Amino acid sequence: MLTRRDTLAIGLGVSAVAMLPVTASATPVDDAIAAFTGGADMADSGVTITAPEIAENGNTVPITIEAEGASEIMIIATGNPTPGVGRFMFGEASGSSLIATRMRLGRTQDVMAIAKLADGSYASTQVEVKVTIGGCGG
Amino acid sequence: MTEVRPRIRLPRRASAGDSIVVKTLINHTMESGQRRNSAGENIPRQIINRFTCEFNGVMVIDAALEPAISANPYMEFEALVDQSGDFVFNWYDDNGETYTATETFEVS
């Protein structure tokens, strides 16, 4: 039979377990970054994002990323339900490390781009895009 | 879904060794998996999860795409054309289908 003291102890245990993932693991954004860089340091120059300051329609936000000499670029929408947007690998027949596409943004947020540069180091930058109508559907 | 039809735009002319701008679009809903229908049920995800472009068999770009790419995914990038040849574009659908487009490009 459970005494009042046992119940309290169980309660404490449960809350401790429930809190563990929050403290032990990082946010989805950190996970996405780590999956790309493997936790390496990122320089803050060398990547350029061109995106509108204000996007009226979050369903289709044009974005251009350029990173000279980069072999790979990753785009992360830090405020989306899942932060990943895309990973772009440039092959031997690539003319420049540039990609322009259109993406969905659920709300106003920072959009981040990380580039893997020719020497194997990483660089990143981010811009805030204000979204008037979110693009993740109801 | 209506028939998937890729569209490609290449410049009219370029010299050997030039870097040319390649623009591609394909009509696809890019169903994110986040939306619900009127009955409140989750609409399953169905997106183009990968896009590739090759020129004469050499990779130009290989992209892994997520649901955050807008419907009718648009991709613009640059390709180095060292000689005349064929561009091959592939879009990989979550449902296992691959949509392919080919464009011949002549350098001057």
gemmi code that builds the backbone of each chain (N, CA, C; Angstrom):
import gemmi

chains = {
    "A": [
        ("MET", (0.842, -1.204, 0.000), (0.000, 0.000, 0.000), (0.879, 1.258, 0.000)),
        ("LEU", (0.440, 2.241, -0.668), (1.232, 3.465, -0.788), (0.936, 4.407, 0.365)),
        ("THR", (1.969, 4.830, 1.018), (1.791, 5.847, 2.046), (1.881, 7.216, 1.392)),
        ("ARG", (1.546, 8.218, 2.198), (1.613, 9.582, 1.677), (3.058, 9.907, 1.281)),
        ("ARG", (4.005, 9.431, 2.093), (5.416, 9.699, 1.832), (5.863, 9.075, 0.507)),
        ("ASP", (5.423, 7.823, 0.247), (5.767, 7.143, -1.012), (5.265, 7.943, -2.209)),
        ("THR", (4.015, 8.350, -2.097), (3.403, 9.074, -3.208), (4.213, 10.320, -3.537)),
        ("LEU", (4.616, 11.026, -2.499), (5.430, 12.227, -2.702), (6.737, 11.882, -3.403)),
        ("ALA", (7.356, 10.795, -2.950), (8.641, 10.390, -3.524), (8.478, 10.044, -4.997)),
        ("ILE", (7.378, 9.309, -5.305), (7.125, 8.947, -6.709), (6.937, 10.207, -7.538)),
        ("GLY", (6.170, 11.109, -6.982), (5.907, 12.364, -7.685), (7.211, 13.089, -8.007)),
        ("LEU", (8.089, 13.156, -7.023), (9.387, 13.819, -7.223), (10.187, 13.124, -8.318)),
        ("GLY", (10.169, 11.792, -8.261), (10.893, 11.012, -9.258), (10.385, 11.291, -10.655)),
        ("VAL", (9.076, 11.268, -10.802), (8.460, 11.492, -12.103), (8.819, 12.863, -12.635)),
        ("SER", (8.738, 13.882, -11.775), (9.026, 15.228, -12.273), (10.508, 15.353, -12.624)),
        ("ALA", (11.353, 14.665, -11.869), (12.774, 14.711, -12.189), (13.024, 14.101, -13.565)),
        ("VAL", (12.385, 12.981, -13.848), (12.534, 12.325, -15.144), (11.988, 13.224, -16.252)),
        ("ALA", (10.832, 13.851, -15.975), (10.211, 14.698, -16.984), (11.087, 15.894, -17.309)),
        ("MET", (11.843, 16.357, -16.316), (12.674, 17.540, -16.544), (13.986, 17.190, -17.242)),
        ("LEU", (14.388, 15.945, -17.143), (15.690, 15.545, -17.678), (15.907, 15.929, -19.142)),
        ("PRO", (14.986, 15.560, -20.054), (15.243, 15.852, -21.461), (15.466, 17.338, -21.708)),
        ("VAL", (14.791, 18.175, -20.941), (14.909, 19.618, -21.155), (16.326, 20.085, -20.854)),
        ("THR", (16.886, 19.589, -19.774), (18.221, 20.040, -19.398), (19.293, 19.281, -20.173)),
        ("ALA", (19.052, 17.988, -20.429), (20.116, 17.159, -21.003), (20.271, 17.371, -22.506)),
        ("SER", (19.178, 17.522, -23.249), (19.325, 17.646, -24.699), (19.029, 19.073, -25.147)),
        ("ALA", (19.541, 19.415, -26.336), (19.440, 20.780, -26.830), (18.127, 20.989, -27.575)),
        ("THR", (17.922, 22.187, -28.066), (16.723, 22.509, -28.824), (16.824, 21.877, -30.217)),
        ("PRO", (15.688, 21.776, -30.932), (15.743, 21.234, -32.302), (16.676, 22.038, -33.204)),
        ("VAL", (16.765, 23.347, -32.973), (17.648, 24.180, -33.792), (19.101, 23.789, -33.543)),
        ("ASP", (19.463, 23.647, -32.257), (20.836, 23.235, -31.928), (21.145, 21.866, -32.526)),
        ("ASP", (20.149, 20.973, -32.460), (20.343, 19.634, -33.030), (20.607, 19.717, -34.529)),
        ("ALA", (19.829, 20.565, -35.213), (19.979, 20.699, -36.667), (21.362, 21.245, -37.006)),
        ("ILE", (21.819, 22.222, -36.216), (23.149, 22.800, -36.454), (24.224, 21.736, -36.213)),
        ("ALA", (24.077, 21.018, -35.094), (25.086, 20.013, -34.743), (25.137, 18.899, -35.782)),
        ("ALA", (23.970, 18.552, -36.354), (23.934, 17.499, -37.364), (24.731, 17.906, -38.598)),
        ("PHE", (24.797, 19.193, -38.846), (25.505, 19.691, -40.033), (26.982, 19.927, -39.734)),
        ("THR", (27.268, 20.581, -38.609), (28.649, 20.985, -38.329), (29.387, 19.984, -37.456)),
        ("GLY", (28.654, 19.085, -36.804), (29.301, 18.179, -35.866), (29.816, 18.918, -34.643)),
        ("GLY", (29.234, 20.085, -34.361), (29.605, 20.850, -33.178), (30.798, 21.768, -33.394)),
        ("ALA", (31.278, 21.875, -34.646), (32.433, 22.737, -34.917), (32.057, 24.208, -34.745)),
        ("ASP", (33.075, 25.025, -34.497), (32.851, 26.471, -34.375), (32.468, 27.046, -35.733)),
        ("MET", (31.694, 28.139, -35.700), (31.269, 28.758, -36.948), (31.747, 30.202, -36.984)),
        ("ALA", (32.409, 30.569, -38.082), (32.794, 31.967, -38.277), (31.540, 32.767, -38.599)),
        ("ASP", (31.598, 34.080, -38.367), (30.379, 34.855, -38.638), (30.496, 35.706, -39.903)),
        ("SER", (31.496, 35.396, -40.754), (31.526, 36.078, -42.047), (31.739, 35.036, -43.138)),
        ("GLY", (31.312, 35.377, -44.345), (31.502, 34.464, -45.457), (30.212, 33.923, -46.037)),
        ("VAL", (29.096, 34.194, -45.353), (27.798, 33.742, -45.853), (26.890, 34.966, -45.989)),
        ("THR", (26.178, 35.040, -47.093), (25.246, 36.149, -47.297), (23.842, 35.607, -47.510)),
        ("ILE", (22.881, 36.140, -46.770), (21.476, 35.783, -46.981), (20.776, 36.996, -47.575)),
        ("THR", (20.032, 36.770, -48.644), (19.169, 37.814, -49.166), (17.736, 37.336, -49.007)),
        ("ALA", (16.995, 38.006, -48.159), (15.602, 37.633, -47.909), (14.841, 38.913, -47.596)),
        ("PRO", (13.528, 38.925, -47.813), (12.783, 40.153, -47.520), (12.767, 40.423, -46.014)),
        ("GLU", (12.783, 41.700, -45.639), (12.681, 42.072, -44.236), (11.293, 41.711, -43.712)),
        ("ILE", (10.295, 41.973, -44.543), (8.913, 41.641, -44.178), (8.334, 40.749, -45.265)),
        ("ALA", (7.851, 39.569, -44.878), (7.219, 38.659, -45.826), (5.723, 38.658, -45.537)),
        ("GLU", (4.941, 39.135, -46.485), (3.499, 39.192, -46.244), (2.905, 37.807, -46.188)),
        ("ASN", (3.419, 36.923, -47.015), (2.889, 35.574, -47.081), (3.981, 34.579, -46.699)),
        ("GLY", (3.816, 33.954, -45.538), (4.812, 33.007, -45.062), (4.866, 31.724, -45.865)),
        ("ASN", (3.902, 31.539, -46.773), (3.891, 30.317, -47.575), (4.977, 30.298, -48.624)),
        ("THR", (5.399, 31.460, -49.054), (6.407, 31.484, -50.089), (7.291, 32.703, -49.904)),
        ("VAL", (8.404, 32.493, -49.211), (9.351, 33.563, -48.909), (10.616, 33.321, -49.729)),
        ("PRO", (10.932, 34.229, -50.656), (12.135, 34.026, -51.467), (13.396, 34.221, -50.631)),
        ("ILE", (14.380, 33.394, -50.855), (15.630, 33.519, -50.114), (16.785, 33.123, -51.028)),
        ("THR", (17.871, 33.874, -50.935), (19.086, 33.551, -51.689), (20.237, 33.459, -50.696)),
        ("ILE", (21.005, 32.396, -50.797), (22.170, 32.220, -49.938), (23.396, 32.139, -50.835)),
        ("GLU", (24.431, 32.842, -50.453), (25.662, 32.806, -51.216), (26.822, 32.677, -50.232)),
        ("ALA", (27.739, 31.774, -50.516), (28.915, 31.605, -49.665), (30.058, 31.176, -50.556)),
        ("GLU", (30.950, 32.097, -50.838), (32.017, 31.841, -51.804), (32.857, 30.636, -51.392)),
        ("GLY", (32.993, 29.717, -52.322), (33.851, 28.560, -52.086), (33.241, 27.470, -51.220)),
        ("ALA", (31.971, 27.653, -50.838), (31.362, 26.654, -49.958), (31.050, 25.379, -50.731)),
        ("SER", (31.206, 24.239, -50.065), (30.865, 22.978, -50.706), (29.436, 22.580, -50.355)),
        ("GLU", (28.910, 23.150, -49.282), (27.573, 22.772, -48.834), (26.966, 23.927, -48.034)),
        ("ILE", (25.663, 24.122, -48.214), (24.947, 25.161, -47.475), (23.712, 24.537, -46.849)),
        ("MET", (23.437, 24.915, -45.586), (22.213, 24.456, -44.941), (21.402, 25.676, -44.521)),
        ("ILE", (20.087, 25.597, -44.736), (19.195, 26.679, -44.313), (18.355, 26.177, -43.139)),
        ("ILE", (18.269, 26.997, -42.094), (17.498, 26.635, -40.911), (16.520, 27.771, -40.592)),
        ("ALA", (15.248, 27.414, -40.464), (14.221, 28.366, -40.040), (14.012, 28.133, -38.547)),
        ("THR", (14.598, 29.006, -37.726), (14.686, 28.734, -36.288), (13.322, 28.728, -35.592)),
        ("GLY", (12.303, 29.330, -36.207), (11.003, 29.409, -35.536), (9.950, 28.507, -36.138)),
        ("ASN", (10.327, 27.611, -37.027), (9.370, 26.684, -37.635), (9.184, 25.450, -36.745)),
        ("PRO", (8.060, 24.715, -36.909), (7.849, 23.497, -36.114), (9.000, 22.509, -36.271)),
        ("THR", (9.515, 22.352, -37.492), (10.768, 21.624, -37.699), (11.714, 22.600, -38.389)),
        ("PRO", (12.877, 22.834, -37.792), (13.719, 23.946, -38.262), (14.414, 23.730, -39.599)),
        ("GLY", (14.634, 22.499, -40.010), (15.355, 22.263, -41.262), (14.593, 22.782, -42.467)),
        ("VAL", (15.291, 23.389, -43.410), (14.673, 23.831, -44.668), (15.276, 23.052, -45.829)),
        ("GLY", (16.587, 22.973, -45.865), (17.237, 22.235, -46.936), (18.745, 22.256, -46.788)),
        ("ARG", (19.372, 21.247, -47.378), (20.833, 21.165, -47.455), (21.202, 21.082, -48.909)),
        ("PHE", (22.117, 21.935, -49.334), (22.466, 22.026, -50.742), (23.950, 21.732, -50.911)),
        ("MET", (24.243, 20.659, -51.641), (25.632, 20.278, -51.873), (26.020, 20.668, -53.290)),
        ("PHE", (27.120, 21.384, -53.425), (27.561, 21.841, -54.733), (28.573, 20.861, -55.312)),
        ("GLY", (28.306, 20.433, -56.542), (29.180, 19.451, -57.181), (30.260, 20.111, -58.021)),
        ("GLU", (30.988, 19.271, -58.733), (32.123, 19.762, -59.527), (31.690, 20.672, -60.669)),
        ("ALA", (30.481, 20.476, -61.178), (29.999, 21.297, -62.288), (29.215, 22.513, -61.802)),
        ("SER", (29.320, 22.816, -60.517), (28.636, 23.983, -59.978), (29.398, 25.240, -60.363)),
        ("GLY", (28.638, 26.289, -60.736), (29.284, 27.526, -61.173), (29.663, 28.436, -60.028)),
        ("SER", (28.898, 28.396, -58.950), (29.194, 29.193, -57.759), (28.385, 28.615, -56.608)),
        ("SER", (28.785, 28.954, -55.389), (28.061, 28.419, -54.223), (26.898, 29.343, -53.899)),
        ("LEU", (25.885, 29.232, -54.733), (24.711, 30.086, -54.601), (23.464, 29.232, -54.774)),
        ("ILE", (22.477, 29.469, -53.929), (21.195, 28.801, -54.101), (20.090, 29.805, -53.787)),
        ("ALA", (19.096, 29.850, -54.670), (17.926, 30.679, -54.413), (16.720, 29.766, -54.453)),
        ("THR", (15.850, 29.894, -53.467), (14.649, 29.067, -53.432), (13.537, 29.846, -52.725)),
        ("ARG", (12.418, 29.180, -52.502), (11.304, 29.806, -51.778), (10.942, 28.891, -50.632)),
        ("MET", (10.719, 29.476, -49.451), (10.464, 28.621, -48.298), (9.250, 29.084, -47.502)),
        ("ARG", (8.850, 28.198, -46.593), (7.709, 28.486, -45.726), (8.224, 28.944, -44.370)),
        ("LEU", (7.617, 29.997, -43.847), (7.936, 30.449, -42.503), (6.649, 30.517, -41.701)),
        ("GLY", (6.616, 29.830, -40.559), (5.407, 29.766, -39.737), (5.095, 31.061, -39.020)),
        ("ARG", (6.132, 31.834, -38.695), (5.946, 33.095, -37.982), (7.214, 33.937, -38.131)),
        ("THR", (7.167, 35.127, -37.577), (8.354, 35.980, -37.577), (9.477, 35.268, -36.846)),
        ("GLN", (10.659, 35.250, -37.458), (11.748, 34.463, -36.883), (13.070, 34.785, -37.553)),
        ("ASP", (14.133, 34.230, -36.975), (15.454, 34.340, -37.582), (15.650, 33.173, -38.543)),
        ("VAL", (16.112, 33.492, -39.736), (16.489, 32.459, -40.702), (18.009, 32.399, -40.718)),
        ("MET", (18.519, 31.182, -40.609), (19.953, 31.002, -40.456), (20.493, 30.204, -41.640)),
        ("ALA", (21.693, 30.552, -42.083), (22.366, 29.769, -43.123), (23.756, 29.416, -42.626)),
        ("ILE", (24.116, 28.160, -42.784), (25.451, 27.701, -42.412), (26.108, 27.167, -43.677)),
        ("ALA", (27.350, 27.511, -43.871), (28.079, 27.025, -45.044), (29.298, 26.248, -44.596)),
        ("LYS", (29.537, 25.144, -45.289), (30.776, 24.410, -45.098), (31.736, 24.918, -46.157)),
        ("LEU", (32.794, 25.574, -45.710), (33.695, 26.234, -46.648), (34.713, 25.248, -47.207)),
        ("ALA", (35.443, 25.722, -48.231), (36.378, 24.851, -48.957), (37.411, 24.221, -48.021)),
        ("ASP", (37.848, 24.968, -46.991), (38.890, 24.444, -46.090), (38.304, 23.563, -44.988)),
        ("GLY", (36.996, 23.294, -45.071), (36.383, 22.397, -44.090), (35.844, 23.114, -42.862)),
        ("SER", (36.084, 24.423, -42.766), (35.535, 25.174, -41.632), (34.094, 25.589, -41.950)),
        ("TYR", (33.414, 26.127, -40.936), (32.019, 26.498, -41.099), (31.824, 27.982, -40.846)),
        ("ALA", (30.852, 28.544, -41.540), (30.496, 29.943, -41.318), (28.988, 30.036, -41.317)),
        ("SER", (28.459, 30.981, -40.562), (27.004, 31.109, -40.517), (26.618, 32.565, -40.412)),
        ("THR", (25.370, 32.816, -40.747), (24.796, 34.140, -40.575), (23.297, 33.968, -40.399)),
        ("GLN", (22.648, 34.982, -39.862), (21.185, 34.908, -39.765), (20.556, 36.275, -39.954)),
        ("VAL", (19.321, 36.251, -40.466), (18.552, 37.485, -40.642), (17.152, 37.253, -40.086)),
        ("GLU", (16.555, 38.348, -39.597), (15.180, 38.229, -39.117), (14.230, 38.522, -40.268)),
        ("VAL", (13.223, 37.668, -40.424), (12.183, 37.898, -41.418), (10.870, 38.031, -40.664)),
        ("LYS", (10.211, 39.170, -40.857), (8.910, 39.386, -40.211), (7.838, 38.793, -41.116)),
        ("VAL", (6.973, 37.972, -40.530), (5.966, 37.266, -41.321), (4.583, 37.766, -40.916)),
        ("THR", (3.808, 38.226, -41.912), (2.471, 38.749, -41.635), (1.470, 37.604, -41.521)),
        ("ILE", (1.471, 36.691, -42.488), (0.583, 35.519, -42.441), (1.452, 34.275, -42.470)),
        ("GLY", (1.375, 33.462, -41.421), (2.240, 32.297, -41.301), (1.964, 31.259, -42.376)),
        ("GLY", (2.978, 30.453, -42.665), (2.862, 29.523, -43.792), (2.892, 28.068, -43.415)),
        ("CYS", (2.331, 27.706, -42.262), (2.375, 26.284, -41.901), (1.003, 25.626, -41.912)),
        ("GLY", (-0.016, 26.344, -42.306), (-1.359, 25.754, -42.389), (-1.985, 25.558, -41.031)),
        ("GLY", (-3.292, 25.285, -40.996), (-3.987, 25.211, -39.697), (-4.121, 23.807, -39.181)),
    ],
    "B": [
        ("MET", (-3.472, 14.413, -57.435), (-2.662, 15.541, -57.856), (-2.611, 15.592, -59.371)),
        ("THR", (-2.552, 16.810, -59.876), (-2.418, 16.972, -61.321), (-1.042, 16.487, -61.769)),
        ("GLU", (-0.899, 16.351, -63.040), (0.350, 15.823, -63.580), (1.529, 16.723, -63.203)),
        ("VAL", (2.605, 16.108, -62.781), (3.796, 16.864, -62.389), (4.574, 17.237, -63.646)),
        ("ARG", (4.835, 18.541, -63.775), (5.492, 19.017, -65.000), (6.667, 19.927, -64.617)),
        ("PRO", (7.885, 19.442, -64.789), (9.039, 20.279, -64.462), (9.228, 21.378, -65.501)),
        ("ARG", (9.706, 22.522, -65.034), (10.032, 23.608, -65.957), (11.467, 24.060, -65.695)),
        ("ILE", (12.213, 24.233, -66.779), (13.624, 24.590, -66.688), (13.858, 25.863, -67.488)),
        ("ARG", (14.662, 26.760, -66.970), (15.063, 27.912, -67.773), (16.578, 28.041, -67.763)),
        ("LEU", (17.122, 28.065, -68.987), (18.572, 28.234, -69.163), (18.782, 29.479, -70.016)),
        ("PRO", (19.946, 30.095, -69.919), (20.203, 31.246, -70.790), (20.250, 30.804, -72.253)),
        ("ARG", (20.022, 31.746, -73.176), (20.014, 31.396, -74.602), (21.379, 30.968, -75.078)),
        ("ARG", (22.398, 31.725, -74.637), (23.741, 31.376, -75.102), (24.767, 31.614, -74.012)),
        ("ALA", (25.861, 30.887, -74.136), (26.992, 31.036, -73.221), (28.216, 30.468, -73.910)),
        ("SER", (29.377, 30.932, -73.478), (30.628, 30.405, -74.030), (31.118, 29.269, -73.155)),
        ("ALA", (31.958, 28.415, -73.741), (32.537, 27.325, -72.969), (33.320, 27.902, -71.795)),
        ("GLY", (33.100, 27.355, -70.615), (33.790, 27.839, -69.425), (32.995, 28.855, -68.633)),
        ("ASP", (31.827, 29.275, -69.190), (30.979, 30.235, -68.478), (30.215, 29.572, -67.340)),
        ("SER", (29.834, 30.412, -66.390), (28.938, 29.984, -65.331), (27.549, 30.506, -65.693)),
        ("ILE", (26.582, 29.614, -65.819), (25.241, 30.044, -66.247), (24.230, 29.857, -65.118)),
        ("VAL", (23.203, 30.700, -65.131), (22.152, 30.616, -64.116), (21.095, 29.622, -64.584)),
        ("VAL", (20.797, 28.658, -63.738), (19.798, 27.636, -64.043), (18.617, 27.855, -63.104)),
        ("LYS", (17.412, 27.947, -63.677), (16.211, 28.125, -62.854), (15.281, 26.946, -63.093)),
        ("THR", (14.791, 26.342, -62.041), (13.887, 25.200, -62.194), (12.676, 25.361, -61.282)),
        ("LEU", (11.576, 24.829, -61.753), (10.335, 24.851, -60.989), (9.596, 23.556, -61.300)),
        ("ILE", (8.945, 22.998, -60.298), (8.122, 21.816, -60.554), (6.834, 21.977, -59.768)),
        ("ASN", (5.708, 21.625, -60.406), (4.444, 21.785, -59.674), (4.233, 20.599, -58.751)),
        ("HIS", (4.165, 20.903, -57.471), (4.023, 19.867, -56.452), (3.483, 20.539, -55.195)),
        ("THR", (2.560, 19.896, -54.503), (1.935, 20.537, -53.333), (2.888, 20.666, -52.152)),
        ("MET", (3.932, 19.820, -52.076), (4.838, 19.823, -50.927), (4.019, 19.779, -49.624)),
        ("GLU", (3.175, 18.758, -49.523), (2.316, 18.614, -48.340), (3.206, 18.407, -47.117)),
        ("SER", (3.117, 19.354, -46.165), (4.129, 19.408, -45.102), (3.954, 18.347, -44.026)),
        ("GLY", (2.745, 17.795, -43.893), (2.494, 16.869, -42.790), (2.073, 17.597, -41.526)),
        ("GLN", (2.061, 18.937, -41.576), (1.667, 19.743, -40.413), (0.184, 20.091, -40.469)),
        ("ARG", (-0.407, 19.966, -41.660), (-1.779, 20.457, -41.819), (-2.791, 19.380, -41.440)),
        ("ARG", (-4.013, 19.827, -41.084), (-5.104, 18.911, -40.770), (-6.248, 19.175, -41.739)),
        ("ASN", (-7.002, 18.122, -42.036), (-8.162, 18.319, -42.905), (-9.362, 18.774, -42.066)),
        ("SER", (-10.518, 18.925, -42.710), (-11.680, 19.479, -42.012), (-12.151, 18.563, -40.883)),
        ("ALA", (-11.818, 17.272, -40.954), (-12.197, 16.342, -39.890), (-11.171, 16.331, -38.756)),
        ("GLY", (-10.168, 17.161, -38.869), (-9.156, 17.244, -37.816), (-8.074, 16.181, -37.912)),
        ("GLU", (-8.079, 15.428, -39.012), (-7.052, 14.393, -39.163), (-5.812, 14.966, -39.828)),
        ("ASN", (-4.700, 14.431, -39.434), (-3.447, 14.872, -39.999), (-3.373, 14.498, -41.489)),
        ("ILE", (-3.021, 15.444, -42.336), (-2.797, 15.124, -43.752), (-1.361, 14.636, -43.865)),
        ("PRO", (-1.153, 13.407, -44.352), (0.217, 12.879, -44.352), (1.163, 13.686, -45.234)),
        ("ARG", (2.418, 13.690, -44.804), (3.453, 14.418, -45.528), (3.677, 13.792, -46.902)),
        ("GLN", (3.786, 14.628, -47.918), (4.250, 14.159, -49.223), (4.969, 15.298, -49.913)),
        ("ILE", (6.285, 15.223, -49.898), (7.076, 16.317, -50.458), (8.095, 15.763, -51.462)),
        ("ILE", (8.698, 16.687, -52.190), (9.904, 16.354, -52.954), (11.028, 16.419, -51.932)),
        ("ASN", (11.669, 15.288, -51.642), (12.669, 15.297, -50.570), (14.101, 15.455, -51.083)),
        ("ARG", (14.263, 15.358, -52.397), (15.609, 15.525, -52.940), (15.517, 16.051, -54.361)),
        ("PHE", (16.455, 16.918, -54.696), (16.538, 17.457, -56.048), (17.989, 17.396, -56.483)),
        ("THR", (18.232, 16.935, -57.696), (19.608, 16.909, -58.188), (19.669, 17.476, -59.599)),
        ("CYS", (20.811, 18.029, -59.939), (21.067, 18.497, -61.304), (22.472, 18.060, -61.681)),
        ("GLU", (22.579, 17.432, -62.845), (23.879, 17.009, -63.369), (24.070, 17.604, -64.748)),
        ("PHE", (25.333, 17.862, -65.083), (25.658, 18.306, -66.434), (26.696, 17.338, -66.993)),
        ("ASN", (26.351, 16.668, -68.077), (27.209, 15.620, -68.660), (27.641, 14.598, -67.608)),
        ("GLY", (26.732, 14.276, -66.714), (27.020, 13.260, -65.704), (27.788, 13.756, -64.491)),
        ("VAL", (28.132, 15.044, -64.476), (28.861, 15.609, -63.329), (27.866, 16.395, -62.470)),
        ("MET", (27.918, 16.195, -61.161), (26.947, 16.828, -60.271), (27.113, 18.345, -60.245)),
        ("VAL", (25.994, 19.030, -60.413), (25.984, 20.492, -60.258), (25.521, 20.810, -58.848)),
        ("ILE", (24.355, 20.262, -58.496), (23.824, 20.490, -57.151), (23.004, 19.277, -56.728)),
        ("ASP", (23.109, 18.971, -55.434), (22.351, 17.867, -54.858), (21.718, 18.424, -53.587)),
        ("ALA", (20.398, 18.526, -53.574), (19.719, 19.200, -52.471), (18.820, 18.236, -51.716)),
        ("ALA", (18.931, 18.265, -50.391), (18.014, 17.525, -49.520), (16.992, 18.519, -49.018)),
        ("LEU", (15.723, 18.286, -49.355), (14.686, 19.275, -49.068), (13.785, 18.826, -47.919)),
        ("GLU", (13.304, 19.804, -47.162), (12.433, 19.556, -46.014), (11.051, 20.139, -46.307)),
        ("PRO", (10.065, 19.838, -45.436), (8.716, 20.383, -45.675), (8.659, 21.910, -45.683)),
        ("ALA", (9.692, 22.578, -45.204), (9.684, 24.042, -45.185), (9.958, 24.658, -46.549)),
        ("ILE", (10.190, 23.824, -47.575), (10.302, 24.355, -48.936), (8.878, 24.555, -49.467)),
        ("SER", (8.646, 25.719, -50.075), (7.295, 26.079, -50.520), (6.762, 25.114, -51.570)),
        ("ALA", (5.436, 25.115, -51.699), (4.797, 24.361, -52.771), (5.381, 24.818, -54.108)),
        ("ASN", (5.362, 23.941, -55.094), (5.965, 24.193, -56.403), (7.423, 24.626, -56.239)),
        ("PRO", (8.245, 23.735, -55.714), (9.603, 24.126, -55.342), (10.400, 24.745, -56.483)),
        ("TYR", (10.997, 25.879, -56.156), (11.793, 26.663, -57.095), (13.243, 26.578, -56.666)),
        ("MET", (14.119, 26.323, -57.617), (15.550, 26.243, -57.316), (16.287, 27.041, -58.370)),
        ("GLU", (17.152, 27.920, -57.910), (17.975, 28.698, -58.824), (19.422, 28.559, -58.374)),
        ("PHE", (20.306, 28.256, -59.315), (21.709, 28.026, -58.963), (22.550, 28.233, -60.225)),
        ("GLU", (23.858, 28.063, -60.097), (24.732, 28.292, -61.241), (25.479, 27.018, -61.617)),
        ("ALA", (25.627, 26.839, -62.919), (26.335, 25.661, -63.425), (27.475, 26.115, -64.320)),
        ("LEU", (28.565, 25.365, -64.258), (29.737, 25.645, -65.083), (29.613, 24.806, -66.358)),
        ("VAL", (29.515, 25.481, -67.504), (29.422, 24.722, -68.752), (30.761, 24.801, -69.498)),
        ("ASP", (31.540, 23.739, -69.404), (32.853, 23.726, -70.052), (32.749, 23.303, -71.511)),
        ("GLN", (31.603, 22.727, -71.879), (31.379, 22.289, -73.261), (29.863, 22.084, -73.440)),
        ("SER", (29.452, 21.786, -74.660), (28.041, 21.495, -74.882), (27.688, 20.170, -74.233)),
        ("GLY", (26.421, 20.020, -73.867), (26.051, 18.753, -73.253), (24.633, 18.764, -72.720)),
        ("ASP", (24.332, 17.767, -71.920), (22.972, 17.595, -71.418), (22.892, 17.847, -69.918)),
        ("PHE", (21.876, 18.623, -69.558), (21.519, 18.761, -68.159), (20.474, 17.696, -67.829)),
        ("VAL", (20.639, 17.007, -66.713), (19.628, 16.065, -66.251), (19.183, 16.501, -64.859)),
        ("PHE", (17.875, 16.694, -64.717), (17.304, 17.134, -63.448), (16.434, 16.009, -62.895)),
        ("ASN", (16.561, 15.764, -61.591), (15.720, 14.745, -60.952), (15.079, 15.296, -59.695)),
        ("TRP", (13.786, 15.036, -59.575), (13.064, 15.384, -58.356), (12.559, 14.078, -57.749)),
        ("TYR", (12.844, 13.867, -56.480), (12.475, 12.616, -55.811), (11.297, 12.864, -54.881)),
        ("ASP", (10.182, 12.202, -55.161), (8.955, 12.362, -54.378), (8.961, 11.384, -53.200)),
        ("ASP", (8.318, 11.806, -52.071), (8.159, 10.925, -50.909), (7.472, 9.605, -51.293)),
        ("ASN", (6.624, 9.642, -52.329), (5.878, 8.440, -52.716), (6.717, 7.465, -53.544)),
        ("GLY", (8.004, 7.768, -53.716), (8.895, 6.846, -54.417), (9.103, 7.175, -55.874)),
        ("GLU", (8.256, 8.080, -56.397), (8.420, 8.432, -57.811), (9.582, 9.392, -58.014)),
        ("THR", (10.171, 9.344, -59.186), (11.205, 10.305, -59.565), (10.759, 10.980, -60.849)),
        ("TYR", (10.784, 12.304, -60.850), (10.442, 13.054, -62.048), (11.744, 13.548, -62.665)),
        ("THR", (11.926, 13.277, -63.945), (13.186, 13.608, -64.614), (12.943, 14.568, -65.762)),
        ("ALA", (13.839, 15.507, -65.934), (13.805, 16.405, -67.080), (15.210, 16.495, -67.647)),
        ("THR", (15.292, 16.619, -68.966), (16.595, 16.728, -69.631), (16.582, 17.944, -70.540)),
        ("GLU", (17.680, 18.678, -70.548), (17.812, 19.850, -71.421), (19.191, 19.802, -72.062)),
        ("THR", (19.216, 19.995, -73.371), (20.506, 20.049, -74.055), (20.962, 21.501, -74.097)),
        ("PHE", (22.232, 21.715, -73.812), (22.758, 23.086, -73.837), (23.968, 23.148, -74.748)),
        ("GLU", (23.931, 24.099, -75.706), (25.028, 24.255, -76.665), (25.832, 25.492, -76.291)),
        ("VAL", (27.125, 25.320, -76.097), (27.953, 26.507, -75.883), (28.388, 27.062, -77.238)),
        ("SER", (28.649, 28.376, -77.275), (29.028, 28.994, -78.545), (30.541, 29.189, -78.595)),
    ],
}
model = gemmi.Model(1)
for chain_id, residues in chains.items():
    chain = gemmi.Chain(chain_id)
    for i, (resn, *xyz) in enumerate(residues, 1):
        res = gemmi.Residue()
        res.name, res.seqid = resn, gemmi.SeqId(i, " ")
        for name, pos in zip(("N", "CA", "C"), xyz):
            atom = gemmi.Atom()
            atom.name, atom.element = name, gemmi.Element(name[0])
            atom.pos, atom.b_iso = gemmi.Position(*pos), 0.0
            res.add_atom(atom)
        chain.add_residue(res)
    model.add_chain(chain)
structure = gemmi.Structure()
structure.add_model(model)
structure.setup_entities()
